Amino acid sequence: MSYFKRVLFIVITILTITTISAQEDRDSLVALPFVAYIPDTSLMIGATAVYVVRPEDRTEADIPDTYQVVGFYTLKKQIQFAFIASNFLSHGFVNNVFTTSFSKFNSVYYIDGMSDDEGEDYIPISYSFEDKFRLRLLRHVYAGPMFHYKSYRVDEYEENGYVDNSSIYGIKKSRVSAPGINVVFDNRDDTFYPTRGIFSEIIYLQNSEVVGATENSQCLEVNAATFYNLYSKRYILGFHGRSVIQGGDVPYDMYAGIGGDKILRGYLNDRYRGRNMYALQTELRFPFVFWDNTRFLKRLSAVVFGGAGSVSNDVTKLLSTKLHYAAGAGLRFALNDKEKINLRLDFTRNREGNSEVYFQIMEAF
C-alpha cells in the first residue's frame, strides 16, 4: 500500500469509527470497535474496552482501578488478545496488576546489515501471564514480588533459513518462568493521559529451570516517564526512557527490541533486537487549533515527537553501538472526555529516510 493510500485509508477510517461511551459519577466505560493500521500488520480489525472504577474510599486524585481488554485480527492473519487488570485493595495499601495475552503474530528475523525488505518471515505463537503484587511503602511508592510466564514456539519458518540455522537460545521454542521483584513510583495525575508527574518502575527477573524455564537468565529493566504541564493542561511535555540489561542464556523471545508504535516510532516492530537495549523519546502535546470553541475541536489535539535508541548483545558496547533515531508529528482525538482515552494518528520518518504511518488507540507512553 503506497504512503498516500495509507494516509487516505486512515483518514476515512477516522470518519467511520463508532464509539460507545458510558459514564457515571465515579466510573466510566469506553468500548470501541476499531479499524487500525501499523506498518507491521497492515489493516487491523478489532475491539477494545476500558473500564475505570473509583471506589467510594478513594478520592479523584487517587489512581483508579482499571480493566482493559483488547483483541484484533489483521489481513496478514495475525491475531492477538490481551487482558490487563490493575486493582488497589485495603484502601490503596495493596496494588495487584495482572496481565494475560495470546498472540499469533507474523514476525521478521533480521541479521546485521539487512534492509527492511531483506528480513526472513516466521510465525511465532505465544501465551503469557504476569502478576505483580505490590505493597505501598510510601505515599507513591509500591514494591513487591512478581512472576512472569511465557510459552513460545515458532509455528512456521523457512527451511534451512536464518531462523532454522540460528544458534540463539530458544529461537524456535522456549518457556520463560521467572519470579522477580518490582518497585514502582507513580505520582501522575492520570493513568491514560497524564499532564504532570512521574512514573518509574524497576523490574528484576530470574528466569530459572528450577521453576520450569527452558533456560537460565537474568533481566533488569528500568522504565520511566515524566510529564510537565506547561500551560493550563493544554501544553504537555513528556519524556520516556526504557533500558534492559540481561545475562545468562537469554532466550530469543526475551530479547529487547526498539521499533513499533510504542518505542521509537518510525521503525518496524522490534526492527533491532538484542539482549540489551536503551531508548529515549520525548513528545510535546498541544491543542490542534487555538479557537477550539466546539466540542469536536476541544477533543482534537496534536503532537510532535522524537526518539533514539540502540541495542547490543554485549552490554559494554551498548553506548557505542549505532544509534537509531526517528521523529514525527501526529493528531489525537479524545474518545472519552473524562478519561481522555485517545485515538492517535502518527506520521514518522527515521534515520534511514523511511516514512511510516501509525493509527492506534491510546498514547505511546
N, C-alpha and C positions, 0 to 999 in steps of 0.2 A: 504494500500500500504506500503510495507516494506521500511525501510530507504534507502537501496541500490537501490531499484526500483525507489524511488522518485528522488534520485540523478541522476540515469541513464536517467530518463524521462526528467529532466530539462536540462541536457547536450545535449540530442538530440534536444530538443526544441530550444535551443540557436542556434544550427546549421541550423535550418529551418526557423528562423524568417525573415520576409520581412520588409524592411524599405524604406519608401518613404520620401525623403528629398528634399526640395526646398529652395534655399537661394537667397536673393538679397543683395544689398549693406548694407541695414539697417534693413531689415525684414527677418524673417526666419520661415519656417513651417516644423514641423515634424509630419507625420501621420503614425501610426503604428498599424496594426492588430497584436494581440499578443495572445499567449498561456502562461498562468502563473500558479503558484502554491503557495498557502499558506496553513498551516495546517487546517484552519477553512473552506476552500472552496473546497479543493482538486483541481481538474483540472478546470481552469478558461479560458474561451474563450471570447475575446472582442476586442475592438479597442480604441485608444486614439489619439487625435490630439492636438498639442500645436502650437499656432501662436503667434509670438513675433514681436511687432511693435515698431519701433523707429522713431517717427515723426521728421521732419526736425528741429523743435525748441528745440530738446534735443540732448545732446552730448552722446557719447558712455558710459560715466561714469554715466549718469543718469539711473534710473530704468525705463525699457521699459514698455509699455502696454503689457499685456499678456491675451490670451484667451485659455482656456483649456476645452476640452470635453472628457469624458471617459464613457464607458459603457461595461458591461460584463455579461456573463451568466455562471453558474457553473454546474457541474454534479450533484450537490445537489439541482438543480432547483432554485438557488438563482439568483436574478437579481438586478443590481444597475446601476444607471445613474446619472451623475453629470456634471454640467457646472459651470465654475469659470471664472470671468472676472475682471481684475484689470485695471482701466483707470486713467491716470493722465491728468487733464484738466487745462486750464488757465495757461499754461507754467509751469506746475508742482505744482501750488498753491493748487489744489484740487485733492484728490485721492478718487475714489469710487471703492469699492470691492463688487461684487455681486456674491452670490453662491446659486445654487438651486440643489436639488437632490431628487431622488426617490429610494427607496430600499425595496426589499422583501428578507430578509436575515436570514436564519436559525440561531438561537442563542441558547445558552446553559445557563440555570439558575443553579447557584451553591449556596449552603449554606456552612457555615463554617465546615471544616473537610472533605468535599467531595474531592475525587480524580478527575483527569481529565475525567475518564471514567464514573463517577457516576452522572454527571450533567444531568438535565432534558431538553430535546429539546423543543423549542417552535418557532413559526414563526411570527415575527412582520413585519408589513408593515408601512412604514413611508414616509412622504413627508415633505420637509423643504425648506425654503429660508432664506437668511440672507443678509442684506445690511449694509455696513459700509461707512459712508460719513465722510471724514476727510479733515481738513484744515491744511495747513502747518504753523506751529508756528515758527519753526526754520529750519535750513538747512536740518536736517534729522529727524525732529520731526513732526508728524501729530497727530491730535486729533479731535474727533467729535462724533456725535450721531450714534447709530446703532440700528437695530431692528432684532430680531431673532424669527422665527416662525417655529413650527414643529408639525405636526399632526401624532399621533402614535396609532396603535392598534395591538393587538395580534390576528392573524388570526387563528392560530391553537395552542392548548396546551393540555396537558394531563389532562383528567377529574379527579378531586379530587387529583391532583398532587400538587407540591410545588407552581407553578405559580397560579393555581386555588385557593389555600387556603391562599395565601400570603396577608398580610395586608398592604404592602408597597403602598404608594400613586401612583396611575396611572400605576400599573404594567400591567394591561390589556388594558387600554385605557387612553390617556392623550392628552392634547393640550397645547403646550408651546407658549406663546405670550409675548415676553419680550423686551421692549425698554431698551436701555442702553447707555453706553459711552465706547469709546475705545481710548487708547493712544498708539502710535507706535513710536519707534526709530529704524531706519534702515539705516545703512551706509555700508552694504555689497557690495562687488564689483560685485556680480552676484546673480540673483534670484534662478536659478536652481542648481548651483554648486559654491557656494561662496568659495573663498580662503582666505579671510580676512574680518574682520568687525563684527558688532554686529547687531542682530535683537532682539528686545524685544517688547512685547505687553502686555498691561494691559486691561482687559475687566471687566466691571461690568454690570450685567443684573438684571432687576427687573421683574420677571415673575408674572403677575398680572391678576386676574379675571376681573379687570376693562377693560382690553383691549382684553379679550376673552380667557384667560388661564383657565384651569380646576383647578389649584392650585395656591397658592401664595408662592413664594420662591425667594431667592436672591442667586446670584452666582458671586463670584470674582475669576477670572482666571489670572494667570501670566504665560507667555510663553516666554522663552528667549533662544537664541543660540549665541555663539561666535566662530569665526574661526581664526586660526593663520596660516600664510604662513611660514612654517619652512625652505623651501629651494626652491626658484625659481618656486613657484606654483606647485611643484611636490609632496611635502610632506605637507599635510594639517591636522592640529589637530583641531577637533571640539568638543564643549561641548554644551549640550542641557539640559534644565530643564523646567518642567511644574508643576504647582501646582493649585489645585482647592479647594476653600473653599465655602461651601453652607450652607444656613439656611432656616428655614421655612418648608413648606410642599413640599419637593423636590420630584417631580415625578420620577419614576424609570428610565425612559428614559434619564433623566438628570444626573443620577449617573455617576461619573467619573470612568474610568477604566484604568488598566495597563495590558499590553499584546497585541500582534498583531505585524504587520510589521512596525509600526511607533514608538510606545512607549514600551520599554522593550521587544525587540525581543527575542524569546525563550519560551514565554508563549502564550497560545491561546488568541485570540482577547478578550479583556475585561475579562480575566480569573478571575481577582479580581476587584470588584466594590464596591463603597461606595460614600457617599455624599462628602467626602473629600479625596484628594489624593495628592501625590507628586511623581515625578520620575526624575531621573538624569541619563544621559548617555553621553558617550564620544566615539569618533571614530577617528582613525588615518587612513588617506588615502594616498596611495603611489603607485609608478609605480609597475606593476606586475613583470616586468623584467627590468634590467638595460641597456640592449642593444636594446632598442626599436627603431630600425632603419628602421622599415617598418610602413606603415600607420595603419595596423591592430594592431601591438603591441603598437603603440602610443595611440590607443583608449582603450587599456586594462589596468586596474589598479586593485588594491587590497585594502582591509581594514581589520582592526581588531577593535573590539568594545566591550563595556561592559556597563551594566546599572543596576540600582537598584531603587526600589520604594516601596510604601506602600499605602494602603487605609484604611479608618476608617469612620464610621458613626458619631463618636464623635471626634471633631476636637482637643480636649485636649489630646486625646490618639493617635493622628496621628503619632507622632515621636516615640512612644513606641510600636506601633503595629509591628508585624512580618515583617521583611524586606525580600522582594523578589528580587533576582538578577539573571542575566544571562550574558553570554559572547559569543563571536563568531568571525568568520572571513568570508570574502566574496570576490567576484570578481565583477568588474564593466566593462561594455563595453559601450563606448560613441556612441550613435546613431547619434549625430549631433556634428560636430567639433566646430561650432560657439557657440552654446548654452550649450554644454556639458550636454545634457539630457542622462541619463544613464539607461541601464538595470542593475539590481543588483541581485546577487545570494548570499544568506547568509546562513551559517551553524551555528547553535547555540546550546548551552547547558545551562540549567537553574539549579537553586539551588537544585531541586529535582532529578537531574540527567537525565531529559528528553531531547532528542535532536529533533530539528526541522529544516526544510529547507524552505527558502523563495526565491521565484523567482518573482521579481516585476519590475516595471518601476519607475524611479526617486528615489532620496535619502530618507532615513528615516527622516532626518532633514537637 
